[in-house]
């Protein structure tokens, strides 16, 4: 993984920032030991280094593709870009007095840096351990099965495995087995020849061959029809695929990752999923926890979702400590997807560049005003 170098000179928040990035398993480069992807420093250090020309020259020497300059003690959080976005300036408000993993401004700065190297959002120790395990799995081409509740980050974890593998430069292709009609899934997966069925006006190599050299994610594989499960089993065993309408097998080189939110041993016992396919897919199991069991991830995810959904022409709002307490108190049955909805509502409701407890609307049922009705006499 690409590294980030933080120059701690005249940078009061540097140590806390390094801790937040370590929770996300971002690789930090100390000193000038090798090339880095991102260079971060304080505005005071930039001035002492000769301004923007001096710090960009230092970044070029380190091989960095991006520079982040932090102005500490600002009145409000602000992020602006220069040089086509290769140089970012972050105005960082004074510390809130909260621990670093609860401080919205510090979390926002950590997200700005980590997103430059495509790091998975994390702050909880359990999530960090899962990222470590995924990185070890990524060293080989072993088939992975990720189980966990809906909206708990199974696809994000699958992408993490792909990005940490030798296949990172090849395609990562995901297909939701529950979202495609049964009569189309076979052709989409395995491909087809021209004229193989009504409407097949041309040949199509299919999703499996489109992922050649890379990773294929079979999302919610437990929803796959039984008839297709046997064909998928053959592909996994033989590493060959036969398109519809063809008699020729085509070799494929793909890494398979499958996910499900169901209890798979129970699915096998109920004969809704083939036992032999289950054992073929479940070579290395990974499990994502519900959001309520990884509390420290909630602030980090909330801040990252704010950055994702805040319109470009709107100043990034800061989550106040009281709003953060409301988020932490909820049990999030809908996991990250529910949190994403709540954050988008808060972006609609907030004022003065602050998201307060009043802006956190977890019950989405609108409370409409009741008005008296004047009914004509019948």
Buried (B, 14 or more C-beta within 10 A) or exposed (E): BBBBBBBBEBBBBBEBBBBBBEBBBBBBBEEEEEBBBBBBBBBBBBBBBEEBEBBBEBBEEBEBBBBBBBBBEBEBBBBEEEEEEEBBBBBBBEBBEBEBBBBBBBBBBBBBBBBBBBBBBBBBEBBBEBBEBBBEBBEEBEBBBBBBBBBBBBBBBBBBBBBBBEBBEBBBBBBBBEEBEEEEBBBBBBBBBEEBEEEBEEBBBBBBBBBBEBBBBBBBBBBBEEEBBEBBBBBBEEEEBBBBBBEEBBEBEBBBBBBBBBEBEEBBEEEBBBEEBBEBBBBBEBBBBBBEBBBBBBBBBBBBBBBEEBEEEEEBBBBBBEBBEBBBEBEBEBBBEBBBBBBBBBBEEBEEEBBBBBBBBBEEEEEEEEEEEEEEEE
